[in-house]
């Protein structure tokens, strides 16, 4: 049905995943692959940019749940950013804001990672 | 059983033959008197019967063999050679034998007879076999029923041979001559009808050309020998003049047949190649149709493709280089090892030895430097693309040990064949797809069946609560679940849940959820506690990526209160005084967090119910129903419809909502299950104590929108 694609950008220690299109049960494997690749490369500081995501279904939400444990075990995190109101509402209904940090912009999320890094170094 | 019968029959025929042989032998030895025509007649009769019995016995034997014209011709050649030597050496050998026989005076006559009998018998046997093989050749590949011609000819052979019996009466010579002439005419007519030549390949035709010359010469020589007044013909004539004459006739037939065969073959030689090609094409077509029908197993299909490739071209080896993730892998080898074929595949495709991907190309390995070290010395490689739906699937590879062995004809054949092979692969893919689709549909049928059985068959009927429940499954089962629990006469519980994901896995989780709520509702009162407990139970079974949104409510019918907790589910709508209020106590979805986060964040809300309050439970299948422009039906639209119809009873409201959703999303398929449960609170009963509305059975729509 609908199209979905991801792209990944390396920004220093942080990796940004850009989502585009419709994320549902059929397209979820694409995002799973993207996460798997990052984790294989031991990249655990991940920011997801939702700017171009039109729709997310429960199966799409499941992808984030599938990887969060592994990422946090390795002292990393998945931070969500730039959601449209509609997408945010779906996350919000399920209580995701309690489980994930959600930022207005990608930069805020990256800054947060950098701050944590600084604290660790001190 | 059948074979036994044939053997038995053969045995019987053989015994008959032996029987007559013994009879003939005894007759010859003891009774025969060559001066009396009666004795001669009986002799001919016996010989005739013996020959016929031998023919019937041998006919089955020869006919049951697989017929290859060249081997038949070879057999005739060998038999003729034997006959030739028998004729040539007869004078010498028989003379000596007779001399030895003469040594023992007493039994000279008997011994002479035995020697003559044996000699004649060998010739008789050979004659019969030559006759049968000629007959076999004659009938080979004849389409029309031409038996009549041959049988007539045989009859005239016999008649002409019987003529020799009339030798004593010179007046009747014309009869013999007439039969003889007619026989010759028939021989010529029958020899022209050689249709099997067209079916042999050029190589065989050339060898046939030489063979036919040799054999026709042999026939002529034998004919001269048998017709001359040499010792052998005398012995034969003494044995049976008719048979001797028959042998002559047969030799004439053979000589003429093979002379004509020689010329026919000669005329066929120039067109032999074209014939060969046509025949090849016909064979190819057979292969192709075999390919097309054989597409249930990919491995089998691939090996048939390579197998046929070696047959349609001059290649000794073939394999398929299958494209996977932009790399070529070797599958299905024929006439080459995996080691060599892998090396060649890697060499050709890693070095990109082609002008354009997806076109056929040929490689002369000899002219290339740093070619791979193969265990076998392949020199030429042909690569033909295999494509389905304009997508390159791989290459059909063919290799030969000779230089530049692939000529235009080979290229054309392989081009055509690779097209057919592509088609067969495409066929296979489509079949596979439809099997997969069928399997998925079966699976979804099971999931829908599970779901149908899990959901309540009927909405409960309560005095103060008018309940309507409606469920429309999506084609791919969405995992929606709702249920009612009549805990005791004052307490009524309800739950609505949506399992993440789709299909059979969602249906199984649904079943688990039902079990959990079914049992928890009996033991725990507080909605919050029930959800906390449910989350704990799910920790043991739920996959990391699966979760369930749920809302559990408990209505105290006596105290007229609703307590409700929500674990990530869509808010519950409360329609009161023409206002839609979203009841949304905080809480995260079941299975999202198994730590204290879940219970800490979970809230329980208590609401005092008022007359005509409408509680609306739903899943996102309603609010996320999409129109053709992929716009959502939306919460606002949903609330508007509810408010407009709030005066109606639960079933009517439900009907209106679904009507609106259906209308809105009519041009777009339904992607998620739709669940809508409406509870209408009725505090006061009418004066007569009868409810003004009646609960009806839930509207379980099973069609897929």
Interface residues (C-beta under 8 A of the other chain):
Chain A: X1 X2 X24 X25 X54 X57 X58 X59 X61 X62 X63 X65 X66 X69 X86 X90 X93 X94 X95 X96 X98 X99
Chain B: X476 X498 X499 X500 X501 X502 X503 X543 X544 X545 X546 X547 X549 X567 X568 X569 X570 X571 X586 X587 X588 X589 X591 X592 X593 X597 X601 X620 X630 X632 X671 X672
